[in-house]
Amino acid sequence: MDKFTESYIEMVINNKQIQALCKYNKGDWFWDICEKRLFLYHDGIRGKMCEKFKWLPTLEDLFAIWCNLGEITNFAGLCQRITDRKSKIVRYSNIKYIKELCLEAIMYEFYNKSWNPTKREWEEINGS
């Protein structure tokens, strides 16, 4: 099972842009907001998908999102861009997991947003 931190789950379920990219593929992970638990998507439940369920992209999903939004690179290239821009991408020092960092990079590069863990929301980046 792919590990999802509590911070990552919060970052993803409060992210309209990423949720809009969900394809509901068999084997995708979702978070049940009411029951506060993970579950795997399988055939036949799409009709039941609603605000109660939020998609949790894996690292592979995040890399695909990065490429689909216009960045043609390999994974090493993505990692290098994140490393080069870490001081700009990550406003807060508590981001320490690769999925959180990749999500932050996507939101910074394509949506001009950064995660504010204190407010628990994505904010527009001023002056960029």
Buried (B, 14 or more C-beta within 10 A) or exposed (E): EEEBEEBBBBBBBBBEBBBEBBEEEEEBBBBEBEEEEBBEBEEEBEEEBEEEBBBBBBBEBBBBBBBEEEBEEEEEEBBEBBEEEEEEBBBEEEBEBEBBBBBBBBBBBBBEBBBEBEEEEBEEBEEE
